[in-house]
Amino acid sequence: MNKRRNLSVEEKLDVLKKYDELPKMSQRQAACKLNVSQSLLGRMLKSRQEIEGNALENVNSNRKRKRAGKEENVEEALKQWFTKVREKDARVAGPLLRQKAEDLAKKMGKDDFVATEGWFHQWKKRENISFVKPHGEQGEADQVAARTWINSEWPSLIAKYPPSCVFNADETGLYFRALPEHTYAFKNEKTRGTKTSKERLTILCCASMDGEKRKLLAIDDDSLTSIDDTDEDEDYTPKIKNANFIIEESSDSSNCEVGSDVEILNLDDNITYILPSPVKPSSSIRKTRNKVVDYQNKPRSRRNIFPNTISHDITPNQKHLLAQPLSEELNVSVENLNVSDNNTTVVDEFNFVEPVWSTSTNFTLSTPPFTHLEGPTDETDIIIECTPFSIFKLLITNEIIDHITFHTNFYSRQIYQQKGKIYEPTTFDEMSLFIGINILMGIKKQCSYRDYWSSALDLNDAYISSLMPVNSWLLSHLHVNDNSAMPKKGDKHYDKLHRIRPFLDFILKNSQRLYNPNKIIAIDESMIKFKGRHSAKQYLPKKPIKRGYKVWALADKNGYLWNFEIYTGKSGDLAEKNLGARVIKQLSQPLQNKNHHLYFDNYFTSYPLMTFLKSKNIHACGTVNMTRKYLPTLKLDKELKTGEYDWRVDQYSTSIVKWKDKRTVSLLSNFHDPKNEETVQ
């Protein structure tokens, strides 16, 4: 029996536990029964408090000897810093820890210390630190409120239902095209990585308290169960007649009968609602076996969860505040200059005539000169000194800040009155300060906005944190429009951007008021990066920014954005026809009869559009797809040599040119002469 051996912390704890269970005997007899030497057992009993303390301090339980690193003071300081950071649930990676160790060493006067990979590995091993991936969303929950609710509310609620009638549902993401991160390969084989697919399905998982699992439900943007911040509750189901509000407890129910009422607890308002059961009798379930159902073209309906109004939260004295017209308090007028939703149809009084293409040279082109004013307007003369702030104030005027301040107060007043709290309205100066802080945060970037108010010296921003508290209510109550005036889905005036529409109108009005565009202008699409969830978000796989908001933009030669429209997608289940032509007509409408030269790409270009623009004295040119209607047949690509071109012209002097470089380029223009040749490099 080998009695002289080293024990790990875990083994020492096991020996001490077994020693406590032994009957009263001498240390020599106990050492024999525990298979350790008497001297080792004696040392363990003397240092018992230290051994048990190491187990509680997250020391490596497999460690047999306590070995110190090359710089014990640096390691101890790094451990204390790491402990404080992890108490705040911050995520820390290896490079940050190594850099922090070197910074701490320099503060201690040890400039020659280098946090090598080997030292870092041994330090992690000594301190029992591992690299893990956090799972779930528990860190976002209010733990104190959750424990209070479980101890006070949950027992009385669960007593009324059997476990089979209590369900929990949550969503998760399924990246169905994602490949494994690792693969088996030959040792001498060179592996090449590919881009990871981001295509995903949102899956709803539901299970009862007794373990019964329901079928997984895939959710998309148009699904019955999709949720969007722009939706109102009443958009999800037909109106519920005679809905009862149960403030106290509902009637007891011993089992889940099909077709009976269901009790739903709204945790936010602590209100219980009684609604008809969504479970239908088996006899009324529609059978689809051996039957093809066209779900793509099937009209969808939405179920509502809660009733439309909560009348018990609004007193008769408060109702006049919610119904009060905005015009009585807000003296701000918003002019909708060239702003319309996607359902807007640009009416053009234009009779289209099909073209007659030929190679005749007997045509004349008359392009009137451009005589309109260019550059900044007289509105900019008020600037005494041209600075970034003065230009900013021309676009974001006091009128806009007043508008935001009013609607923020209007929305906050509704929320606070419903909760019975006292509300102190914000002011113009406070709103200006809030906007300024957000601009400064865009310059001095942090991983999280809370880092500016962090207690850590390396993250805290003394200037920003001194201007406004971190939990300012403005962040959650900021509003630009009246939510109660939002048209419902299905209404012809429904606008997905209703919440920010006045702000967009202000910006567009000021942009056009301050500047006259150059003679040469262009229209194209642009992307605003956005990774959140919104029904107006677009996916363009060939763009550098693949996901976000798509913006139709009109800019001049100098890069000034003069007109724009945020694309919100198709309306209903029908795709919009001639979308490109509609965008061109709408954005260029204020510039008609001014002889601008307009350029765009083949997404927009068509022959009817060119003739329309010419009738409005807009000289347009763009690349064109030769499969468009009303275009002539030109030489094939293989028949053209590099530098050669083929052309046609119609009876209205609209010309089309097909030119061969490395690839063929087709152009359609209503003001260029195809006979003019120039040499380019």
N, C-alpha and C positions, 0 to 999 in steps of 0.2 A: 504494500500500500504506500503510495507516494504521498507523504504528508507535506512536503515542502513544495508548494505550488502557489502561483499567483491567481487571485480570484478577481473577476470583474465586479463592477458595482452591482449588477443584477444578481450575480452569484452570492455576493456578500449579504444582500438583502434576503435572499432565500435562506441562507444559513442562519441569520438572526431570527427569521420567522420560525424556522424549525426548532431553534434553541428555546424559544419561548413556549413551544408546545411540549417540550420534554418535561418529565417529572423532575423533582428536585434531586440533583446529583452533583458530583464534583465536576470541575472544568475538564479534568483529564478524562473522565468517563464520557462527558458530553462530546469532547473532541473526537474520541474514538467512534462514537455513534454517527457523528456528522462528517467523518472522513476528512478532518482537517487536523493540523497540528495544534497542540495546546497553546503554544506561543501565539500562533495566528489568531486563534479564537479569543485569546486575552486581548490582543491589540484591537480586534474588531469590537469587542465589548466596550473598550475604553473610548474608541472613536465612533461609537454607534451614532451619536448625534450628527457628526459630520457626514457619515455615510448616508443617513436618511435625508439630510439636507441636500446632498448632491443629487439624490433621486428627484427631489422636488424642484431643483433648479435647472432641470432639463439637461443635466450632464449626460454624456454618452454612456449608456448603461453597459456597453461592452468594453469600456476602458478598464485596464488592469492597473496601470500606473499613471500618475498625474505628471505629465511632462509639460514644461513651459516652452514657449517659442523663443526665437532669438531676441525679441523685444517684448518682454512681458507687459511693460507699461502701455505700449501702443495697443497690444491685443486687448487689454482690459478696458482701455478707453474706447476702442472700436466696439467692444461688446456692449458697453453702456449706451453708446449712441445707437447701435442697432436695436437694443431693447426698447428705447424710447420711440424709435421710428415705427417698430412693429406694433407698439401699443396703440398707435394711431391707424393701424391697418394699412400702412403705406406699402407699396410694392417696391422691393429693393432687388436690383440685379448685381451680378458679380463685378462688372466694371465700376459701378458706383461705390461698392464696398472697398475695392482696392484703391480707388482714388481717395476715398475718405481716410483710409488708413495712412496713406502718404501725407495727406494734409495734417492729420493729427500728429504724425511723427515730426513734421516740420515745426509745428507749434511747440513741441517738446525739445526742440534743438537737435533733432536727429536727422540731419539733412541727407545722410548717406543711406537711409532706409529705403528699400525698394520692395513694394508688394508684389513679389513674383507669383507665378501661377502655383508653384510648389508650396510656397508659404501659405497662400490663400487656401489651398486644398487641405493642408494640415490644420489650419486654424478652424476651418469648418468642421473637420473631424473631431477636434478637441472640444468645440463648443456645441457639438451635436446639432449643426445647422444643415438643412437640406434645401434643395431647389425644387419647389412644388408649384403646381398650377392651381390657383384658387378656382373653386367650382361653385355654382349656384349664385344666388342673389341675396344671401343672408346679410351681407355687409350693408345693403341698402335699406334694410328693415329697421324699424324702431323697436329694439329689443325690449326696452322697459315697458312700452305700451303693449307689446305682444304678451309679455308675461302677466301684466295686470289683467288684460282681457281674458287670458286663459284661466287665471285663478278666480275671477269674479263673474264673468259672463258665460264662459263656455260650459261649466257644469249644468247650469239651469237650461241652457239651450239644447245640449245633447241628451238631457233626460227625457225629452219629449219625442225622440225618434229612435228607432232601432238603427244599428250600425249600417244595415243594408240600404238605408234611405239617406245617408249622409255622404255626399260626394265632394271630391276635391278635383279641380281642373286647372291646368296650367299649360302654357305654350312652350314649345322648344323649337329649335331650328334644325333642319335636316339638309345638309349640303349633299344633295343626291348625285352631283357630278364630281365631287371631290375624290381624288385618288389618294392612296396611302402615302404617308410622308416618307416611309422607308420601303426598300425593295431588296430582294435577294439578287445578287449579281456575281459574276465571276470576279476573282480577285484582281485579275489584270484588265478588267473591263472598265472603260471610262464611262461613268454615268453622267447624263445631262438632265438638268432639271427643267421643268416647265412651269408655266403660270398656274397658280391654284385657282380652280373655278370657284366663283363666289355665288353661283346660282343656288338658291335655297328654297325650301318649302317651310312654311310655318305649320307645325303639327300641334294640334290640341290633344292632350292626354287627359283622361278622366278615369278615376277609380273611386270605388266606394270605400267606406271605413272598414268593411269586412273583407276587403281584398278583391272584390269583383272589378274587373277591368273592362271598360267600354272600348269599342272600336276607335282607332285613331282617326282624327278628322283633319284633313289637309285644308289649310286656309290660304286664300289668295286675296288680292285687293278687292275683288268683286264678290267675294264669298258672303254668305249670309251672316257669318260671325266675325267678319273683319271689323276692326275698330280704328277710327281715325279721329284725330283731334278736331277736325273741322265738322264732324258730324254732331248732330243733336240726338238726344236719347229717343225722341219721338220718331226719328227716321228709321228705326229698326223694326217697328211693328205697326199693325193697324191700331187705331185708337181703342183703348180699353174702356168700355162703357161701365159707369157706376163703379169705378175703382175705389176700394175702401182703403183708408190709411189706418193701420193698426199701430198705435204708438206704444201700447203696453205689450202684453203677450197675446199670442193667438191661441186658438183652441188646440187642445192636445190631440195628437194623432198617434195611434199605436202602430200603424203599418202604412206602407205606400200603396194606396189603391190607385189603379189606373183611372185617369180622368178626374181625380180629386184635386183640390187646390194645393198649391205649393207655397210654403212660407220662405221668403227670401229676406235675409238680413243685410241691410246696407251698412257696412262697417264705418263708412265715412260719416254718415249722419246718425248712426245708432238708431235706425228706424226699421221696423219690420213691416214688410208688404205681403199681402195675400194675392196671388195671381193664379190664373188657371194653369193646370198642369200641362207641360209641353208633351207629356207622354200620352199617346193616343191608344185607344183599344186596338188589339191586334186585328180585329175585323175591319178596321178602317185604314189599316196600313196599305199603301199602294204597292202592289207586287210588280216588279220589273223583270222578273225572270223571263228569259227568252224574248225580251223586248228591248229594242234600241231606243234610248231616250236622248234627244238632242239637248244636252244641258248647256251647250255653248249659246244656243239661240233661245233657250227657255227664259222667259222673263223671271226676274228674281224679286222676291219680297223680303222684307226685313222685319224681325221681331223686336218689339220693344221690351225692355226689362222693367223699367220703372215708368209710372204715369207721367203725363206731360207737365203737370204743375204740382207744386208742393205748397198748397194753400195755407197749411198751418204754420209755415215759417214766415209768412208775410202778413203783417197786420194791416187793417184798413187804412191806417195813417201812413203806411209806407207805399201803398199801391200807386199813389199819384206820382211818386218819385220814379218808379219804374216805367210808367206810361208817359212821363213828361217828354214832349218833343225836344229834340236836341237843339233846334233852332232858337228856342227860348233862352238858352243859356250860352250858346256858342255863336259868336258873330264871326264865323269863318266860312268863306265860300270857296268851294273847290270846283274849278272849271275842268270838266272832262275833255281835255284837248286830245283828240285822236286816240282815246282809250276806249276799248270795247272788249267784251268777252269773246270767247271762241264761237259763239252762236251768231255774232254780228255778221250781217251780209252787206258788203260794200256795193251799193247800187250804182251801176255805171250805165249811163245813157249812151250806148255804143252798139251799132249794128255791125256784126261781124260778117265779113265777106271772105269766102275761101280764096286762097292765093292762086295765081297763075304764074308758075315759075318758068324762067327762061334765062338764056345767056346773052340776051340782047344788051348792047352797050348804049342804047338810046334811052337813057334815063338821066335824070338830074337830081342831085341831092342839095336841098337848101336847109342848112342848119343855122337857125337864128343865133346871134351872139348872146352870151350870158351877160346880163346887165344888172343882175340883182346884187344887193349888198352882201359882203362876206365878212366873217369875223365877229368879234364881240359887238353887241348892240350898245345903244346909249344907256341902257340900264346899268352897265358896269362903270359908268363915269363917277358913280358915288364913291368908288374906292380911292382913298387917299394914298394908301401904301399897299402895293400888291404883295400880300403874304398868303401862305397856305390857309391861315385862319380866315382872312377876308374873303377868299374864294369859297371856302366852306360855308360862310355865313350867307353868301349869295344863293347857294343851293339849299341849305338847311336854314331857312329863315326863322325869325321869331314866330311867324304865323304857324309854322309846322310844330314848333315846340309847344305853343299854346294849345294847338289841336291835340297833341299827344297828352299834355297835362290834363285837359278837360276830360278826355275819354278814359284815362287812367283813374281819375277821381270818380267818374260816373260808374265805372265797373266796380271799383273798390267799395263804393258806397252801397251798392247792391249786396255785395258779399258780406260786408260787415253788418249791415242791417238784418240780413237773414240769420246771422249768428248771434245777434243781440249785443254786438260789441260797439264800442265808441270808435269812430273813425276820424282821424286827423288828416285832412286833404294835403296832397303834395303841392308844391309851388313851382313857378317857372324856374327859379334859381336851382331848386333841387333837381328838377328834371334835366336842366342844362349840365349840372354837375354829374349826373348819372350818365349822360351821353358822353361827356368828356372822359370819364373813367373808362368806359368801354373802348373808346378810341385809343387811349393810352395802353390798355391791355393788349390791343392789337400790335403795338410796337414793342412792349416789354412782355413777351409771351411766357406763360407758365403752363405746366401740364394741366392744372386745374385752377379754376378761378378762386377757389378757396385757399390756394397757396399764397396769394397776395396778403392774406390775413393770418398766415400760419405763424405759430409760435416759434418755429425753427428759424434760427437767424439766417441760415443760408437760403431760405425761401421767402421770408417775409419782405414785403415792400412797405417801408415806413410811410412813404408819401401817400400811396393809395389807401392803405389801411387807416390813415388819419382822416380821410375825407368822408368816409361813409362806412357804417358797420357791415359785416359780411352777410348778415341775415336781413338785409334791407328788403322790405316787402315790395319794392318797385320791380324786382326781378320777376316775381310771380304774378303781378297785377298789371303789368304794362299792357296797354291797349291803345289801338288807333281808330277803332270803329265800334259801333254799337252792335253787340251780338244779337240783341232782340230784334233788330231790323233785318237780319240775314234771311233771304228767301230760302225756302225749303228745297230739297232735292226734287227734281221734276218740274219745278217752276222755270219758266222761260228766262227769268232774270236771275237764276241761281248762279252764283259766282264762287268758285273755290278759293279765290283770293279776297273774299269780302273783308276779312279781318285786317288786311293791310292795303286795301284798295285806295283809301284816301291818301295814304303816304305815297304810293306809287303815282297818283295823280299830281300831287304837289311836286314831286321830283321831276316828272315829265314836263309840267307846266314851266317850272323854273329853268329847266335845261333849254327849252325852246325860246323862252323869253330873253335869255342872256346871250344868245349866239345865233348868227346866220350861217348856215352851212356853206362849205366851199362848192364850187361848180361841180367837182367830181365827188360823187357819193357812192356808197355801196351798201347792200343789204345782205346779211348772212345770219346764221344761227350761232349762238354762244351758249356755254354751259356754266352754271353756278353750282359749284360742288356742294352736295348735300347727301349725307349718309343716313339720315333719319327716315321716318315713315311719313309719307304724305301722298295723297292721291294724285297730285300734280307732278310727282317726281318721274323723270324719264330715264331710260337706259339706252345709251348710244354706244355700242361696243367698239366702234371704230374711232371714237373721239379720245383725246388724251384724258379728259374728264368724262368718265363713262356714266356716272350716276349723279343726278342732280336736277336742277330746274333749267329747262331750255328757254332761251330768250331770243326772240326775233329782234335784231338790232339794225338800225340805220345809222351809219357813221360817215363822216366826210373824209376827205383826203388827209386831214390833219389828225385823224383819230378821235374826233369829238363825237360822243354818242348823243345824237340829236333826237332820236325817236326809238321807242322800244315797245315790246309786248311780251309778257311772260306767257308761255304756252302752257295751258292747263290740261291738255289731252282732249280726247274726243268727248262729245256730249252724248251720254247714253250709250247704246250699243251700236250706233251708226257712226262710221268714219266720215269725216268731212271730205267732200270732194273739192278738188282744185284748191287745196290748202296753200300751196306755194303762191299761186296767183292772188289769192285773197290777202295773203300777208304783204305782198308787194304793193297791191293797190291801197291797202289800209295805211301802211307806213309812209308811202310816198304821196298820199292825198294832200297834205298841207303844202307840198312843193310843186303842185301842178301849175302849168303855164309860166314856169320860170326858167325853162331851158336848161335844167340840170342834166348832167351826164351820169346815168345810173348804171351800176355794174352788179351782177350777181352770178351765181353758179347754176349748174344744170338741174338742181333740185327745183328751182323756180321757173326756169326758162321754158316758154312755149310760144308758139306763133300767135295765138289769140292775145296773149298778154302783151307781146311786142306791139301789135297794132293798136291795142287800147292805149298803151303808154304814149305812143306817137300821137294819138288824137288829143292827148292831154299835154302836149309839148314837153314830154319827158323823153330824152334821148337815151335809149337803153341798149345794153350789150351784155351778152352772157354766153357761157359755154352751154351746149345743148346736147341732149341725148337724141341720137338720130332715129330712135324708135318712136319719137313723139308724132302726134298727128299733124297733118297738113305740111309735112316737110318733103322736099323733093328727093329723088334718088341720085346720089352722087357716086363718084368713082369708088370702087372698093379699096380697102386699105392696101392690099397687095399690088394694086395697079399704080399706086403713088410712090414715087421715090422721095428720098429725104430732101426737103426744101420745096417740093412741088405742092400745089393746092388745086382744088376744084371749087367752083362757086356757082350760085344761082341768085337771081334777083326777081322779085315779084312786081306786080303792077303798081305797088305803092312804095317802091324803092327800099323795101326790107330785104336784106341780103343774108345769105348763109354761105359760110366758107368752111371748107374742110382742108386742113393743112397737115402735112406729114413732117414730123420731126423724128425723135426716137419712137414716138407713138403719135397717132393721129389726134388732132384737136379740132373740134367742130364748134364754130361760133355763129351766133345769130344776132344780128344788129339791125336797128332801124335808122341808123344815121351814118354808117360807114360805107365807103365806096370800095367794093371788092377789087377794083382794078388797081388801086394804089398799092404799090409794093415798097417795102422798106427793109433794109438789111439790119438784122439784130445779131448780137453775139451771145 
